[in-house]
């Protein structure tokens, strides 16, 4: 998988951890929104990875 995608996932994950530490509230709208963004990125990454590895 392309390095930039993994880098972007790491960036989002780190950003989420920093925001959680700052907000001190896992249900903060900002935390929830960023968590959903990370979820979507992870799903897209896995889908692309599975598509690349699938043998037809």
Jmol script that loads the backbone (N, CA, C; Angstrom):
load data "model"
ATOM      1  N   UNK A   1       0.854  -1.177   0.000  1.00  0.00           N
ATOM      2  CA  UNK A   1       0.000   0.000   0.000  1.00  0.00           C
ATOM      3  C   UNK A   1       0.894   1.232   0.000  1.00  0.00           C
ATOM      4  N   UNK A   2       0.398   2.247  -0.578  1.00  0.00           N
ATOM      5  CA  UNK A   2       1.201   3.449  -0.735  1.00  0.00           C
ATOM      6  C   UNK A   2       1.509   4.088   0.610  1.00  0.00           C
ATOM      7  N   UNK A   3       2.737   4.537   0.732  1.00  0.00           N
ATOM      8  CA  UNK A   3       3.202   5.102   1.994  1.00  0.00           C
ATOM      9  C   UNK A   3       2.388   6.323   2.419  1.00  0.00           C
ATOM     10  N   UNK A   4       1.976   7.153   1.455  1.00  0.00           N
ATOM     11  CA  UNK A   4       1.241   8.374   1.820  1.00  0.00           C
ATOM     12  C   UNK A   4      -0.069   8.039   2.517  1.00  0.00           C
ATOM     13  N   UNK A   5      -0.708   6.931   2.149  1.00  0.00           N
ATOM     14  CA  UNK A   5      -1.954   6.561   2.821  1.00  0.00           C
ATOM     15  C   UNK A   5      -1.692   6.176   4.271  1.00  0.00           C
ATOM     16  N   UNK A   6      -0.647   5.415   4.492  1.00  0.00           N
ATOM     17  CA  UNK A   6      -0.304   5.045   5.871  1.00  0.00           C
ATOM     18  C   UNK A   6       0.092   6.281   6.672  1.00  0.00           C
ATOM     19  N   UNK A   7       0.814   7.185   6.027  1.00  0.00           N
ATOM     20  CA  UNK A   7       1.205   8.428   6.702  1.00  0.00           C
ATOM     21  C   UNK A   7      -0.021   9.252   7.076  1.00  0.00           C
ATOM     22  N   UNK A   8      -0.992   9.310   6.179  1.00  0.00           N
ATOM     23  CA  UNK A   8      -2.222  10.056   6.452  1.00  0.00           C
ATOM     24  C   UNK A   8      -2.999   9.410   7.605  1.00  0.00           C
ATOM     25  N   UNK A   9      -3.054   8.086   7.628  1.00  0.00           N
ATOM     26  CA  UNK A   9      -3.724   7.391   8.731  1.00  0.00           C
ATOM     27  C   UNK A   9      -3.024   7.680  10.055  1.00  0.00           C
ATOM     28  N   UNK A  10      -1.705   7.625  10.049  1.00  0.00           N
ATOM     29  CA  UNK A  10      -0.947   7.932  11.265  1.00  0.00           C
ATOM     30  C   UNK A  10      -1.183   9.365  11.716  1.00  0.00           C
ATOM     31  N   UNK A  11      -1.230  10.277  10.763  1.00  0.00           N
ATOM     32  CA  UNK A  11      -1.477  11.688  11.082  1.00  0.00           C
ATOM     33  C   UNK A  11      -2.852  11.860  11.733  1.00  0.00           C
ATOM     34  N   UNK A  12      -3.870  11.250  11.146  1.00  0.00           N
ATOM     35  CA  UNK A  12      -5.222  11.348  11.710  1.00  0.00           C
ATOM     36  C   UNK A  12      -5.290  10.715  13.096  1.00  0.00           C
ATOM     37  N   UNK A  13      -4.653   9.564  13.250  1.00  0.00           N
ATOM     38  CA  UNK A  13      -4.654   8.866  14.543  1.00  0.00           C
ATOM     39  C   UNK A  13      -3.980   9.718  15.613  1.00  0.00           C
ATOM     40  N   UNK A  14      -2.840  10.286  15.283  1.00  0.00           N
ATOM     41  CA  UNK A  14      -2.132  11.142  16.243  1.00  0.00           C
ATOM     42  C   UNK A  14      -2.942  12.390  16.583  1.00  0.00           C
ATOM     43  N   UNK A  15      -3.568  12.958  15.561  1.00  0.00           N
ATOM     44  CA  UNK A  15      -4.406  14.138  15.771  1.00  0.00           C
ATOM     45  C   UNK A  15      -5.577  13.805  16.696  1.00  0.00           C
ATOM     46  N   UNK A  16      -6.160  12.638  16.512  1.00  0.00           N
ATOM     47  CA  UNK A  16      -7.267  12.210  17.370  1.00  0.00           C
ATOM     48  C   UNK A  16      -6.800  12.051  18.812  1.00  0.00           C
ATOM     49  N   UNK A  17      -5.649  11.441  19.021  1.00  0.00           N
ATOM     50  CA  UNK A  17      -5.113  11.274  20.383  1.00  0.00           C
ATOM     51  C   UNK A  17      -4.859  12.627  21.047  1.00  0.00           C
ATOM     52  N   UNK A  18      -4.299  13.557  20.291  1.00  0.00           N
ATOM     53  CA  UNK A  18      -4.052  14.894  20.847  1.00  0.00           C
ATOM     54  C   UNK A  18      -5.365  15.592  21.210  1.00  0.00           C
ATOM     55  N   UNK A  19      -6.362  15.458  20.344  1.00  0.00           N
ATOM     56  CA  UNK A  19      -7.651  16.090  20.599  1.00  0.00           C
ATOM     57  C   UNK A  19      -8.337  15.475  21.818  1.00  0.00           C
ATOM     58  N   UNK A  20      -8.256  14.179  21.956  1.00  0.00           N
ATOM     59  CA  UNK A  20      -8.832  13.517  23.138  1.00  0.00           C
ATOM     60  C   UNK A  20      -8.150  14.023  24.404  1.00  0.00           C
ATOM     61  N   UNK A  21      -6.824  14.118  24.373  1.00  0.00           N
ATOM     62  CA  UNK A  21      -6.097  14.637  25.538  1.00  0.00           C
ATOM     63  C   UNK A  21      -6.514  16.069  25.860  1.00  0.00           C
ATOM     64  N   UNK A  22      -6.749  16.861  24.838  1.00  0.00           N
ATOM     65  CA  UNK A  22      -7.140  18.264  25.026  1.00  0.00           C
ATOM     66  C   UNK A  22      -8.579  18.385  25.523  1.00  0.00           C
ATOM     67  N   UNK A  23      -9.487  17.674  24.877  1.00  0.00           N
ATOM     68  CA  UNK A  23     -10.907  17.796  25.190  1.00  0.00           C
ATOM     69  C   UNK A  23     -11.299  17.086  26.480  1.00  0.00           C
ATOM     70  N   UNK A  24     -10.593  16.014  26.821  1.00  0.00           N
ATOM     71  CA  UNK A  24     -10.891  15.204  28.020  1.00  0.00           C
ATOM     72  C   UNK A  24     -12.320  14.655  27.993  1.00  0.00           C
ATOM     73  N   UNK A  25     -12.858  14.475  26.780  1.00  0.00           N
ATOM     74  CA  UNK A  25     -14.245  14.043  26.650  1.00  0.00           C
ATOM     75  C   UNK A  25     -14.385  13.273  25.337  1.00  0.00           C
ATOM     76  N   UNK A  26     -14.605  11.961  25.449  1.00  0.00           N
ATOM     77  CA  UNK A  26     -14.681  11.135  24.256  1.00  0.00           C
ATOM     78  C   UNK A  26     -15.925  11.387  23.413  1.00  0.00           C
ATOM     79  N   UNK A  27     -16.925  12.043  23.986  1.00  0.00           N
ATOM     80  CA  UNK A  27     -18.137  12.319  23.215  1.00  0.00           C
ATOM     81  C   UNK A  27     -18.226  13.775  22.758  1.00  0.00           C
ATOM     82  N   UNK A  28     -17.125  14.477  22.872  1.00  0.00           N
ATOM     83  CA  UNK A  28     -17.054  15.837  22.336  1.00  0.00           C
ATOM     84  C   UNK A  28     -17.352  15.788  20.838  1.00  0.00           C
ATOM     85  N   UNK A  29     -18.129  16.715  20.322  1.00  0.00           N
ATOM     86  CA  UNK A  29     -18.421  16.720  18.874  1.00  0.00           C
ATOM     87  C   UNK A  29     -17.164  16.739  18.004  1.00  0.00           C
ATOM     88  N   UNK A  30     -16.134  17.423  18.455  1.00  0.00           N
ATOM     89  CA  UNK A  30     -14.881  17.467  17.693  1.00  0.00           C
ATOM     90  C   UNK A  30     -14.211  16.096  17.662  1.00  0.00           C
ATOM     91  N   UNK A  31     -14.209  15.424  18.809  1.00  0.00           N
ATOM     92  CA  UNK A  31     -13.601  14.089  18.897  1.00  0.00           C
ATOM     93  C   UNK A  31     -14.383  13.096  18.040  1.00  0.00           C
ATOM     94  N   UNK A  32     -15.697  13.149  18.138  1.00  0.00           N
ATOM     95  CA  UNK A  32     -16.539  12.244  17.361  1.00  0.00           C
ATOM     96  C   UNK A  32     -16.329  12.466  15.867  1.00  0.00           C
ATOM     97  N   UNK A  33     -16.304  13.712  15.439  1.00  0.00           N
ATOM     98  CA  UNK A  33     -16.124  14.025  14.016  1.00  0.00           C
ATOM     99  C   UNK A  33     -14.776  13.515  13.509  1.00  0.00           C
ATOM    100  N   UNK A  34     -13.723  13.734  14.269  1.00  0.00           N
ATOM    101  CA  UNK A  34     -12.402  13.284  13.842  1.00  0.00           C
ATOM    102  C   UNK A  34     -12.312  11.762  13.871  1.00  0.00           C
ATOM    103  N   UNK A  35     -12.940  11.143  14.837  1.00  0.00           N
ATOM    104  CA  UNK A  35     -12.969   9.686  14.908  1.00  0.00           C
ATOM    105  C   UNK A  35     -13.684   9.105  13.688  1.00  0.00           C
ATOM    106  N   UNK A  36     -14.778   9.715  13.291  1.00  0.00           N
ATOM    107  CA  UNK A  36     -15.503   9.265  12.101  1.00  0.00           C
ATOM    108  C   UNK A  36     -14.665   9.450  10.843  1.00  0.00           C
ATOM    109  N   UNK A  37     -13.922  10.537  10.785  1.00  0.00           N
ATOM    110  CA  UNK A  37     -13.043  10.783   9.637  1.00  0.00           C
ATOM    111  C   UNK A  37     -11.962   9.701   9.568  1.00  0.00           C
ATOM    112  N   UNK A  38     -11.394   9.353  10.714  1.00  0.00           N
ATOM    113  CA  UNK A  38     -10.384   8.297  10.765  1.00  0.00           C
ATOM    114  C   UNK A  38     -11.005   6.955  10.371  1.00  0.00           C
ATOM    115  N   UNK A  39     -12.203   6.667  10.852  1.00  0.00           N
ATOM    116  CA  UNK A  39     -12.889   5.420  10.485  1.00  0.00           C
ATOM    117  C   UNK A  39     -13.063   5.316   8.976  1.00  0.00           C
ATOM    118  N   UNK A  40     -13.501   6.386   8.353  1.00  0.00           N
ATOM    119  CA  UNK A  40     -13.697   6.386   6.900  1.00  0.00           C
ATOM    120  C   UNK A  40     -12.374   6.164   6.166  1.00  0.00           C
ATOM    121  N   UNK A  41     -11.325   6.805   6.655  1.00  0.00           N
ATOM    122  CA  UNK A  41     -10.010   6.652   6.030  1.00  0.00           C
ATOM    123  C   UNK A  41      -9.508   5.213   6.187  1.00  0.00           C
ATOM    124  N   UNK A  42      -9.715   4.630   7.361  1.00  0.00           N
ATOM    125  CA  UNK A  42      -9.298   3.242   7.583  1.00  0.00           C
ATOM    126  C   UNK A  42     -10.085   2.281   6.694  1.00  0.00           C
ATOM    127  N   UNK A  43     -11.377   2.515   6.568  1.00  0.00           N
ATOM    128  CA  UNK A  43     -12.195   1.668   5.698  1.00  0.00           C
ATOM    129  C   UNK A  43     -11.736   1.762   4.248  1.00  0.00           C
ATOM    130  N   UNK A  44     -11.452   2.962   3.782  1.00  0.00           N
ATOM    131  CA  UNK A  44     -10.980   3.155   2.414  1.00  0.00           C
ATOM    132  C   UNK A  44      -9.622   2.481   2.211  1.00  0.00           C
ATOM    133  N   UNK A  45      -8.753   2.587   3.195  1.00  0.00           N
ATOM    134  CA  UNK A  45      -7.436   1.957   3.126  1.00  0.00           C
ATOM    135  C   UNK A  45      -7.572   0.440   3.014  1.00  0.00           C
ATOM    136  N   UNK A  46      -8.403  -0.146   3.884  1.00  0.00           N
ATOM    137  CA  UNK A  46      -8.597  -1.596   3.873  1.00  0.00           C
ATOM    138  C   UNK A  46      -9.235  -2.059   2.567  1.00  0.00           C
ATOM    139  N   UNK A  47     -10.182  -1.305   2.074  1.00  0.00           N
ATOM    140  CA  UNK A  47     -10.837  -1.655   0.813  1.00  0.00           C
ATOM    141  C   UNK A  47      -9.821  -1.644  -0.334  1.00  0.00           C
ATOM    142  N   UNK A  48      -9.005  -0.620  -0.383  1.00  0.00           N
ATOM    143  CA  UNK A  48      -7.976  -0.530  -1.431  1.00  0.00           C
ATOM    144  C   UNK A  48      -6.950  -1.644  -1.290  1.00  0.00           C
ATOM    145  N   UNK A  49      -6.569  -1.944  -0.065  1.00  0.00           N
ATOM    146  CA  UNK A  49      -5.593  -3.001   0.184  1.00  0.00           C
ATOM    147  C   UNK A  49      -6.156  -4.359  -0.234  1.00  0.00           C
ATOM    148  N   UNK A  50      -7.417  -4.618   0.124  1.00  0.00           N
ATOM    149  CA  UNK A  50      -8.042  -5.888  -0.234  1.00  0.00           C
ATOM    150  C   UNK A  50      -8.218  -6.010  -1.746  1.00  0.00           C
ATOM    151  N   UNK A  51      -8.556  -4.912  -2.387  1.00  0.00           N
ATOM    152  CA  UNK A  51      -8.748  -4.918  -3.840  1.00  0.00           C
ATOM    153  C   UNK A  51      -7.415  -5.210  -4.538  1.00  0.00           C
ATOM    154  N   UNK A  52      -6.351  -4.634  -4.018  1.00  0.00           N
ATOM    155  CA  UNK A  52      -5.020  -4.832  -4.606  1.00  0.00           C
ATOM    156  C   UNK A  52      -4.559  -6.272  -4.421  1.00  0.00           C
ATOM    157  N   UNK A  53      -4.889  -6.865  -3.276  1.00  0.00           N
ATOM    158  CA  UNK A  53      -4.411  -8.208  -2.961  1.00  0.00           C
ATOM    159  C   UNK A  53      -5.318  -9.319  -3.499  1.00  0.00           C
ATOM    160  N   UNK A  54      -6.497  -8.967  -3.979  1.00  0.00           N
ATOM    161  CA  UNK A  54      -7.438  -9.970  -4.463  1.00  0.00           C
ATOM    162  C   UNK A  54      -6.948 -10.539  -5.799  1.00  0.00           C
ATOM    163  N   UNK A  55      -7.098 -11.829  -5.913  1.00  0.00           N
ATOM    164  CA  UNK A  55      -6.713 -12.507  -7.156  1.00  0.00           C
ATOM    165  C   UNK A  55      -8.001 -12.922  -7.857  1.00  0.00           C
ATOM    166  N   UNK A  56      -8.166 -12.425  -9.079  1.00  0.00           N
ATOM    167  CA  UNK A  56      -9.377 -12.770  -9.856  1.00  0.00           C
ATOM    168  C   UNK A  56      -9.128 -13.946 -10.754  1.00  0.00           C
TER     169      UNK A  56
END
end "model"
wireframe off; spacefill off
backbone 0.3
color backbone group
